[in-house]
Amino acid sequence: MKKTIIDSNFKFLKFDLKELFQFKDLFVTLTYREYRVRYAQTILGFLWALLQPLATLIIFTFIFGKAIKVQTGDIPYPVFAMSGISIWTYFSFVISQAGKSLINSQSMIQKIYFPRIILPLSRAFIGFIDFFITLILLFILIIYYDVSISPNIVFFPFFIFVAIIAALGVGIWISALTVRFRDFQQIIPFIIQIGLYSTPIAYSTLYISKKYHLIYYCINPMVGVVEGFRWCFFGYGEINHYTFYSILIVFLVFVSSVFYFKKVEKIMADII
């Protein structure tokens, strides 16, 4: 029988990947459980993952595409908007689910030991279900409007990785803060709603004055992710130094979230 030693002393620079690997079976079980529960006892099932981004696309097309007439260059507006909606759908799902993952599992946290960070990490994998569905919808639109894919598509995996890190960074921060301050359960929907319109999903950064670009890209790191996503698919826009600032902020948020989570983890069972 393997002996497990739990060290309550917090080591600021320690993040035990080996321990996470030892609990891989629990990670798979939690991920599968959330996958099964998510659409259980619903009539439409996985169609909800399609209807939600499709409804957003229709609203954006009528308001920003038809009424406001947002300029998108040679890219048809539905394709332009869907490229932003697809990556935002993943981001918003992860931060909403990761943010409440600890509270929803408080009975398990109080009874057994396991790396608590597994809970928000499992939500990041579940989010790929919605993401792949929105990608399918994006490719359908690309084929329908006969839009050419840019050679920059080779950088697509990198920006997917950055999107995962961005979602996890914010999600882990919120999950740890929610343990101490339950107000964050009410703040999460507000963050998602504000972020949807403050991120260049329905419009381009060309509509933001260049003198505000530095603060815009730094305060909202998803700006660089969304713009990079479009650049990969259609060659739209450009990768400039502001994009790299945005990516740097993403990684700083992720690293700081892990360190703070580890700090809270040692007292999590007592205060949750």
Residue pairs with C-beta under 8 A, 6 or more apart in sequence:
4 113
6 113
8 266
10 262
10 263
10 266
11 262
12 259
12 262
12 263
14 262
15 258
15 262
16 115
19 115
20 27
20 115
20 117
20 118
23 114
23 115
23 118
26 114
26 118
27 118
27 121
27 122
30 118
30 119
30 122
31 122
31 125
31 126
34 97
34 122
34 123
34 126
35 126
35 129
38 126
39 45
39 46
39 48
42 48
44 51
46 129
46 133
49 129
49 130
49 133
49 134
50 133
50 137
52 89
53 82
53 85
53 86
53 89
53 130
53 133
53 134
53 137
54 137
56 85
57 78
57 81
57 82
57 85
57 137
60 81
60 85
60 201
60 202
61 77
61 78
61 81
63 202
64 70
64 77
64 81
64 202
64 203
65 77
65 78
65 81
70 77
70 202
70 203
70 204
70 207
71 204
71 206
72 80
72 204
72 236
73 236
75 147
75 234
75 236
76 141
76 145
76 147
78 141
78 145
79 138
79 141
79 142
79 145
79 147
79 234
80 204
80 230
80 236
81 201
81 202
82 134
82 137
82 138
82 141
83 138
83 226
83 229
83 230
83 233
83 234
84 199
84 200
84 201
84 202
84 226
84 229
84 230
85 134
85 201
86 131
86 134
86 135
86 137
86 138
86 229
87 131
87 159
87 163
87 222
87 225
87 226
87 229
88 195
88 196
88 199
88 201
88 222
88 226
89 130
89 131
89 134
90 127
90 128
90 130
90 131
90 134
90 163
90 167
91 163
91 166
91 167
91 170
91 195
91 222
91 225
92 192
92 195
92 196
93 123
93 126
93 127
93 130
94 123
94 124
94 127
94 164
94 167
94 168
94 170
94 171
95 167
95 170
95 171
95 174
95 188
95 191
95 192
96 188
96 189
96 192
97 123
97 126
97 127
97 171
98 119
98 120
98 123
98 124
98 167
98 168
98 171
98 172
98 174
98 175
99 171
99 174
99 175
99 178
99 184
99 185
99 188
100 175
100 178
100 185
100 188
101 119
101 120
101 122
101 123
101 175
102 109
102 116
102 119
102 120
102 175
102 176
102 178
102 179
102 268
102 272
103 178
103 179
103 182
103 185
103 272
105 119
106 272
109 116
109 268
109 269
109 272
110 269
110 272
115 265
116 261
116 265
116 268
117 172
117 258
117 261
117 262
117 265
119 175
120 168
120 171
120 172
120 175
121 168
123 171
124 164
124 167
124 168
124 171
127 167
138 233
141 147
142 149
142 233
147 234
148 234
149 233
149 234
150 231
150 232
150 233
150 234
150 235
151 235
152 231
152 232
152 233
152 235
153 232
153 233
155 228
155 231
155 232
156 229
156 232
156 233
159 225
159 228
159 229
159 232
162 224
162 225
162 228
162 247
162 250
163 222
163 225
163 229
165 250
165 251
165 254
166 221
166 222
166 225
166 250
166 253
166 254
168 254
168 257
169 250
169 251
169 253
169 254
169 255
169 256
169 257
170 253
170 257
171 257
172 254
172 257
172 258
172 260
172 261
173 253
173 256
173 257
173 260
173 261
174 184
174 187
174 188
175 261
176 257
176 260
176 261
176 264
177 184
178 184
178 185
179 264
179 268
179 271
179 272
180 264
180 271
195 220
195 222
198 220
199 220
199 222
199 223
199 226
200 207
200 208
200 223
200 226
200 227
201 226
204 236
204 237
205 213
205 216
205 223
205 227
205 237
206 237
208 216
213 242
214 242
214 245
216 223
216 242
217 223
217 224
217 242
217 243
217 245
217 246
217 249
218 245
218 246
218 249
220 246
221 246
221 247
221 249
221 250
221 253
222 246
223 246
224 242
224 243
224 244
224 245
224 246
224 247
224 250
225 246
225 247
225 250
227 237
227 239
227 243
228 239
228 243
228 247
230 236
230 237
231 237
231 238
231 239
